[in-house]
Amino acid sequence: MNLPEFYFMTEINLEWNDERLRWKPEDYNGLEKVRIPCEKIWLPDIVLYN
């Protein structure tokens, strides 16, 4: 059987907002921005099934 090849590309964007994790500058002497190295940020494992 000679079947054609099929390529599929997709992009998935996930966003998670948790109100309990909001940054409040007034709690940190007005500090509004914090730089954190990407290797220090936890990312959830995402598994997609077809």
C-alpha positions as CSV (number, residue, x, y, z in Angstrom):
1,M,0.0,0.0,0.0
2,N,1.4,3.4,-1.0
3,L,0.1,6.1,1.4
4,P,1.1,9.8,1.1
5,E,3.0,11.3,3.9
6,F,1.3,13.9,6.0
7,Y,3.0,16.5,8.2
8,F,1.1,18.4,10.8
9,M,2.5,21.3,12.8
10,T,0.8,23.1,15.6
11,E,1.5,25.5,18.3
12,I,-0.2,25.3,21.7
13,N,-0.1,28.3,24.1
14,L,-1.1,27.6,27.7
15,E,-1.6,30.3,30.3
16,W,-2.3,29.8,34.0
17,N,-3.5,32.6,36.2
18,D,-3.8,32.1,39.9
19,E,-5.1,35.0,41.9
20,R,-3.3,33.8,45.0
21,L,0.0,34.2,43.3
22,R,-0.4,37.9,42.3
23,W,2.6,40.1,42.9
24,K,1.7,43.1,45.0
25,P,4.4,45.8,44.8
26,E,3.2,47.4,48.0
27,D,4.2,44.2,49.8
28,Y,7.8,44.6,48.5
29,N,8.6,48.3,49.0
30,G,7.2,49.2,45.6
31,L,9.3,46.6,43.7
32,E,7.4,46.1,40.4
33,K,9.7,43.9,38.3
34,V,11.7,40.8,39.2
35,R,14.0,38.9,36.8
36,I,14.2,35.2,37.4
37,P,16.5,32.9,35.3
38,C,14.3,30.5,33.2
39,E,16.0,27.5,34.7
40,K,14.7,28.5,38.1
41,I,11.1,28.6,37.0
42,W,9.0,25.4,37.4
43,L,7.2,24.3,34.3
44,P,4.5,21.6,34.4
45,D,5.0,18.4,32.3
46,I,2.7,18.6,29.4
47,V,1.8,15.4,27.5
48,L,-0.4,15.4,24.5
49,Y,-2.2,12.4,23.2
50,N,-3.8,11.9,19.8
